[in-house]
Amino acid sequence: MTARLFRHQLWTVGADTLPDAEPVGYAAECSVCRARSGECSTPEHADAWILAHVGGHPDHLTYRALTAQPRRTWRRSTG
C-alpha cells in the first residue's frame, strides 16, 4: 500500500468569467407536466417557449425559469 500526504488547501468557487467559460444558459419548465424547453440563449427565448406551451395546454399555468451559470473553482492564496 502506498501512503500519500496531501497538504490542506483552501478552495473557493465563483462565477466563471474567463474567456473560455461556457455561456450562461436559460430554459423553462412546466410545473404541471415537467415538459422543458431546450437550452435558450436568452430568457426571452425561454419565455417564448412558455407562451407556446400554454397555447397547447391552457390549463398549464405555472412554470419554472431555469438559469445555468458556469462556475469555476480555484485555490485561494494562503498569504
Secondary structure in CASP SS format (residue, H / E / C, confidence):
PFRMAT SS
TARGET T0000
AUTHOR 0000-0000-0000
METHOD secondary structure of the structure
MODEL  1
M C 1.00
T C 1.00
A C 1.00
R C 1.00
L C 1.00
F C 1.00
R C 1.00
H C 1.00
Q C 1.00
L C 1.00
W E 1.00
T E 1.00
V E 1.00
G E 1.00
A E 1.00
D C 1.00
T C 1.00
L C 1.00
P C 1.00
D C 1.00
A C 1.00
E C 1.00
P C 1.00
V C 1.00
G E 1.00
Y E 1.00
A E 1.00
A E 1.00
E E 1.00
C E 1.00
S C 1.00
V C 1.00
C C 1.00
R C 1.00
A C 1.00
R E 1.00
S C 1.00
G C 1.00
E C 1.00
C E 1.00
S C 1.00
T C 1.00
P H 1.00
E H 1.00
H H 1.00
A H 1.00
D H 1.00
A H 1.00
W H 1.00
I H 1.00
L H 1.00
A H 1.00
H H 1.00
V H 1.00
G H 1.00
G H 1.00
H C 1.00
P C 1.00
D C 1.00
H C 1.00
L C 1.00
T C 1.00
Y E 1.00
R E 1.00
A E 1.00
L E 1.00
T E 1.00
A E 1.00
Q C 1.00
P C 1.00
R E 1.00
R E 1.00
T E 1.00
W E 1.00
R E 1.00
R C 1.00
S C 1.00
T C 1.00
G C 1.00
END
